[in-house]
Amino acid sequence: MKKKTSKILKILLIFFMLFVLTGCTKILKNEEGKAVQNSKTGQNLTENILCQPESEETIKIYEENKVDLSKLPKCNDFKISDGGYEGIWTTIFVKPLAWLLLKIGSLINSYGLAIIITTLLLRTIAVPITKKTTIQSENLRIARPEIDKIEKKYRGRNDQESMMQKSQELLLVYKKYNINPMSGCLFSFIQIPLFFAFYEAINRLPVLFERNFLGLFQLGTNPSTAIFQGKYYYIVFIILVILGTYYSFKLNSAASMNVEQEKQMKMMSNVMIVIISLASFSLPTAIGLYWIFNSGFTICQNIIIKRRKKHARSV
């Protein structure tokens, strides 16, 4: 079982490296090699943007740093094929997502809402896959007493015959409760590429990081910059990101194969929560919006599926 898990994780890592390393956001730098920032938002500007900025101030910054904007389409006219082939990651993931964000944002005249709608739309499409993680967790929780009983029965017995018998008994329990240990990887497989695709698409679309959401939140500004400027209400994004991350991780790691694995998963989850919590201070508001509604969708999906399974067992 451990060998299979290791193999799956290696495959996921290869896919992740393939996607991430075949395309990335390039930070705009001046002649001194320093990152160029928008003086209003405090945001590091992106060099390889996909379409032309709308703000005169932003246009001036790009022109001063010798970026030829004439070769780029206007954001409303952007097509997936614009800019040619830029590797598997950008061509297949980033550009289609950028196009979708632009079209929805142009249609409803709100790019903040476009991020929310696109997030919910993609998560809805992915439900048949991501729900397997929730079902896996719930099945493991139900089977836990029997798994613990087997673990206790064979504790300290490391001979080959005992290990084989233990594996056979565990497989019977997995079959009884329809447990597939590998399905737990599906959620991460969906989450990681989707997050990076959103991150890159948002950073490469000037019309997104130039606009406001609800007339209060500038989509390109990160909470730490806004708070430093006296806009303390941006702290709501930090709070919602942390809460969303905590509860989505908690619901997705409610059960594991054994006590030792559960401790490892809990430790990994806590580390990720800390990392994301710290990152929430420096992530643009646009990315915060994606993360909040993505986590919210995960929480709602988990609650609904678990309630349905509980109701089905009680009938």
C-alpha positions as CSV (number, residue, x, y, z in Angstrom):
1,M,0.0,0.0,0.0
2,K,2.8,2.4,0.9
3,K,4.6,1.6,-2.4
4,K,1.4,2.4,-4.4
5,T,0.9,5.7,-2.4
6,S,4.5,6.7,-3.1
7,K,4.1,5.9,-6.8
8,I,1.0,8.0,-7.1
9,L,2.6,10.9,-5.3
10,K,5.6,10.7,-7.6
11,I,3.3,10.8,-10.6
12,L,1.5,13.9,-9.2
13,L,4.8,15.6,-8.6
14,I,5.9,15.0,-12.2
15,F,2.6,16.4,-13.5
16,F,2.9,19.4,-11.1
17,M,6.5,20.2,-12.2
18,L,5.5,19.8,-15.9
19,F,2.7,22.3,-15.6
20,V,4.5,24.8,-13.5
21,L,7.8,24.8,-15.2
22,T,6.4,25.2,-18.7
23,G,5.2,28.7,-18.1
24,C,5.4,31.3,-15.4
25,T,4.7,34.9,-14.6
26,K,7.6,37.2,-15.2
27,I,8.0,40.2,-12.9
28,L,8.6,43.5,-14.6
29,K,12.1,44.9,-13.7
30,N,13.7,48.3,-14.3
31,E,17.2,49.0,-15.6
32,E,18.6,48.4,-12.1
33,G,17.1,45.0,-12.0
34,K,14.5,45.9,-9.3
35,A,10.9,44.9,-9.5
36,V,8.6,47.7,-10.8
37,Q,5.6,48.4,-8.5
38,N,2.4,50.2,-9.1
39,S,2.7,53.2,-6.7
40,K,-1.0,53.1,-6.0
41,T,-1.5,49.4,-5.2
42,G,2.0,48.5,-4.2
43,Q,1.7,45.5,-6.5
44,N,4.7,44.1,-8.5
45,L,3.8,44.4,-12.1
46,T,4.0,41.6,-14.5
47,E,6.1,41.8,-17.7
48,N,4.5,39.1,-19.8
49,I,0.9,40.4,-19.6
50,L,-1.6,38.9,-21.9
51,C,-3.4,42.2,-22.9
52,Q,-3.1,45.9,-22.8
53,P,-3.6,47.9,-19.5
54,E,-6.5,50.4,-19.4
55,S,-5.1,52.8,-16.8
56,E,-3.0,55.6,-18.1
57,E,-0.7,55.4,-15.1
58,T,-0.1,51.7,-15.7
59,I,0.4,52.2,-19.4
60,K,3.0,54.9,-18.6
61,I,4.9,52.6,-16.3
62,Y,5.1,49.9,-18.9
63,E,6.2,52.3,-21.6
64,E,8.9,53.7,-19.4
65,N,10.2,50.2,-18.9
66,K,10.3,49.5,-22.6
67,V,7.4,47.1,-22.9
68,D,5.9,47.2,-26.3
69,L,2.1,47.2,-25.6
70,S,1.2,47.7,-29.3
71,K,1.7,44.0,-29.9
72,L,-0.9,43.1,-27.3
73,P,-4.6,42.9,-27.9
74,K,-7.1,44.9,-25.8
75,C,-8.4,42.8,-22.9
76,N,-11.9,42.8,-24.3
77,D,-10.5,41.4,-27.6
78,F,-8.3,38.8,-26.1
79,K,-8.4,35.3,-27.7
80,I,-7.0,32.1,-26.4
81,S,-4.7,31.8,-29.4
82,D,-3.1,35.3,-28.9
83,G,0.6,35.3,-28.2
84,G,1.1,31.9,-29.8
85,Y,2.2,28.7,-28.1
86,E,3.9,29.3,-24.7
87,G,4.2,25.8,-23.4
88,I,1.7,23.2,-22.2
89,W,0.9,25.0,-18.9
90,T,0.2,28.5,-20.3
91,T,-1.5,27.4,-23.6
92,I,-3.8,24.7,-22.1
93,F,-4.5,26.1,-18.7
94,V,-3.7,29.8,-18.1
95,K,-4.9,31.3,-21.4
96,P,-8.3,29.6,-21.5
97,L,-8.9,30.5,-17.9
98,A,-7.8,34.1,-18.6
99,W,-10.2,34.2,-21.6
100,L,-13.1,32.9,-19.4
101,L,-12.4,35.5,-16.7
102,L,-12.3,38.3,-19.2
103,K,-15.5,37.2,-21.0
104,I,-17.5,36.8,-17.8
105,G,-16.1,40.0,-16.3
106,S,-17.0,42.0,-19.5
107,L,-20.5,40.5,-19.6
108,I,-21.4,41.4,-16.0
109,N,-19.1,44.4,-15.8
110,S,-17.4,43.2,-12.6
111,Y,-14.1,41.3,-12.6
112,G,-14.4,40.5,-8.9
113,L,-17.7,38.7,-9.5
114,A,-16.1,37.1,-12.6
115,I,-13.5,35.5,-10.3
116,I,-16.2,34.2,-8.0
117,I,-18.4,32.9,-10.8
118,T,-15.5,31.2,-12.5
119,T,-14.3,29.6,-9.3
120,L,-17.7,28.2,-8.5
121,L,-18.2,27.1,-12.1
122,L,-15.0,25.2,-12.3
123,R,-15.5,23.6,-8.9
124,T,-19.0,22.5,-9.9
125,I,-17.6,20.9,-13.0
126,A,-15.0,19.1,-10.8
127,V,-17.6,17.8,-8.3
128,P,-17.6,14.2,-9.7
129,I,-13.9,14.0,-9.0
130,T,-13.5,16.0,-5.8
131,K,-16.4,14.4,-4.0
132,K,-14.5,11.1,-4.0
133,T,-12.1,12.6,-1.5
134,T,-15.0,13.5,0.8
135,I,-16.6,10.0,0.4
136,Q,-13.2,8.4,1.0
137,S,-12.8,10.4,4.3
138,E,-16.3,9.5,5.5
139,N,-15.9,5.8,4.6
140,L,-12.6,5.7,6.5
141,R,-14.2,7.3,9.5
142,I,-16.9,4.6,9.5
143,A,-14.4,1.8,9.0
144,R,-11.9,3.2,11.6
145,P,-13.0,0.9,14.5
146,E,-12.4,-2.2,12.4
147,I,-9.1,-0.9,11.0
148,D,-7.9,0.0,14.6
149,K,-8.9,-3.5,15.7
150,I,-6.8,-5.1,13.0
151,E,-3.9,-2.7,13.7
152,K,-4.0,-3.7,17.4
153,K,-4.3,-7.4,16.6
154,Y,-1.0,-7.4,14.6
155,R,0.9,-4.8,16.6
156,G,4.4,-6.0,17.2
157,R,4.1,-8.9,14.7
158,N,6.4,-8.1,11.9
159,D,7.0,-11.6,10.4
160,Q,6.0,-12.1,6.8
161,E,3.1,-14.3,7.5
162,S,1.5,-11.9,9.9
163,M,2.0,-9.0,7.6
164,M,0.3,-10.8,4.8
165,Q,-2.6,-11.8,7.0
166,K,-2.9,-8.2,8.2
167,S,-2.9,-6.9,4.6
168,Q,-5.6,-9.4,3.6
169,E,-7.8,-8.4,6.5
170,L,-7.4,-4.7,5.8
171,L,-8.3,-5.3,2.1
172,L,-11.5,-7.0,3.2
173,V,-12.4,-4.0,5.3
174,Y,-11.6,-1.6,2.4
175,K,-13.8,-3.7,0.1
176,K,-16.6,-3.8,2.7
177,Y,-16.7,0.0,3.0
178,N,-15.8,0.7,-0.7
179,I,-12.5,2.4,0.3
180,N,-10.0,3.3,-2.4
181,P,-6.8,4.7,-0.7
182,M,-5.7,6.4,-3.8
183,S,-8.8,8.5,-4.3
184,G,-7.6,10.8,-1.5
185,C,-5.0,12.2,-3.9
186,L,-7.6,13.5,-6.3
187,F,-8.4,16.6,-4.3
188,S,-4.8,17.8,-4.3
189,F,-4.4,16.9,-8.0
190,I,-7.3,19.3,-8.8
191,Q,-6.5,22.0,-6.2
192,I,-2.8,22.7,-6.9
193,P,-2.9,23.3,-10.7
194,L,-6.2,25.2,-10.4
195,F,-4.7,27.6,-7.8
196,F,-1.5,28.3,-9.8
197,A,-3.6,28.7,-13.0
198,F,-5.8,31.4,-11.3
199,Y,-2.7,33.0,-9.8
200,E,-1.0,33.3,-13.1
201,A,-4.1,34.3,-15.1
202,I,-4.9,37.1,-12.7
203,N,-1.3,38.4,-12.6
204,R,-1.2,38.5,-16.4
205,L,-4.5,40.4,-16.9
206,P,-4.1,44.1,-16.3
207,V,-7.8,44.7,-16.4
208,L,-8.2,42.4,-13.4
209,F,-5.5,43.9,-11.2
210,E,-6.6,47.5,-12.1
211,R,-10.2,47.1,-11.1
212,N,-12.1,47.3,-7.8
213,F,-14.5,44.9,-6.1
214,L,-17.6,46.3,-4.3
215,G,-16.1,49.8,-4.7
216,L,-13.8,49.1,-1.7
217,F,-11.2,46.4,-2.5
218,Q,-8.6,47.0,-5.3
219,L,-8.1,43.6,-6.9
220,G,-4.4,44.0,-7.4
221,T,-3.6,45.2,-3.9
222,N,-2.5,42.8,-1.2
223,P,-3.9,43.2,2.4
224,S,-0.5,44.1,3.9
225,T,0.0,47.0,1.5
226,A,-3.6,48.2,2.0
227,I,-3.4,47.9,5.8
228,F,-0.1,49.9,5.7
229,Q,-2.0,52.6,3.8
230,G,-4.7,52.7,6.6
231,K,-7.3,50.6,4.8
232,Y,-7.8,48.2,7.8
233,Y,-10.9,46.7,6.4
234,Y,-8.7,44.5,4.1
235,I,-8.1,42.4,7.2
236,V,-11.4,40.7,6.4
237,F,-9.7,38.9,3.5
238,I,-7.0,37.6,5.8
239,I,-9.5,36.3,8.3
240,L,-11.7,34.7,5.6
241,V,-8.7,33.0,3.9
242,I,-7.4,31.6,7.2
243,L,-10.9,30.3,8.3
244,G,-11.7,28.9,4.9
245,T,-8.3,27.1,4.8
246,Y,-8.6,25.7,8.3
247,Y,-12.1,24.3,7.9
248,S,-11.6,22.9,4.3
249,F,-8.4,21.1,5.4
250,K,-10.1,19.9,8.6
251,L,-13.0,18.4,6.7
252,N,-10.8,16.8,4.1
253,S,-8.4,15.1,6.6
254,A,-11.0,13.8,9.0
255,A,-9.8,10.2,8.8
256,S,-6.8,8.2,7.7
257,M,-5.6,4.6,7.4
258,N,-4.1,4.5,10.8
259,V,-3.2,6.6,13.8
260,E,0.4,7.3,12.6
261,Q,-0.8,8.4,9.1
262,E,-3.4,10.6,10.7
263,K,-0.8,12.3,12.8
264,Q,1.3,12.9,9.7
265,M,-1.6,14.3,7.8
266,K,-2.6,16.5,10.7
267,M,1.0,17.9,10.9
268,M,1.1,18.5,7.1
269,S,-2.3,20.2,7.2
270,N,-1.2,22.5,10.1
271,V,2.0,23.4,8.2
272,M,-0.1,24.2,5.1
273,I,-2.5,26.3,7.1
274,V,0.3,28.3,8.6
275,I,2.0,28.8,5.2
276,I,-1.3,29.9,3.5
277,S,-2.2,32.2,6.5
278,L,1.2,34.0,6.2
279,A,0.8,34.1,2.4
280,S,-2.6,35.7,2.7
281,F,-1.0,39.0,3.8
282,S,0.9,39.3,0.4
283,L,-1.5,37.7,-2.0
284,P,-3.5,40.1,-4.3
285,T,-7.2,40.6,-3.3
286,A,-8.2,38.8,-6.5
287,I,-6.4,35.6,-5.4
288,G,-7.9,36.0,-2.0
289,L,-11.4,36.1,-3.6
290,Y,-10.6,32.8,-5.4
291,W,-9.3,31.1,-2.3
292,I,-12.2,32.2,-0.1
293,F,-14.9,30.9,-2.5
294,N,-12.9,27.8,-3.4
295,S,-12.6,26.9,0.3
296,G,-16.2,27.8,0.9
297,F,-17.3,25.5,-1.9
298,T,-15.2,22.7,-0.5
299,I,-16.7,23.1,3.0
300,C,-20.3,23.1,1.7
301,Q,-19.6,20.1,-0.5
302,N,-18.2,18.1,2.4
303,I,-21.0,19.0,4.7
304,I,-23.7,18.1,2.1
305,I,-22.1,14.7,1.2
306,K,-21.5,13.7,4.8
307,R,-25.1,14.6,5.8
308,R,-26.4,12.5,2.9
309,K,-24.3,9.5,3.9
310,K,-25.4,9.9,7.5
311,H,-29.0,10.0,6.5
312,A,-28.6,7.0,4.2
313,R,-27.1,4.9,7.1
314,S,-30.0,5.9,9.4
315,V,-32.7,4.9,6.9
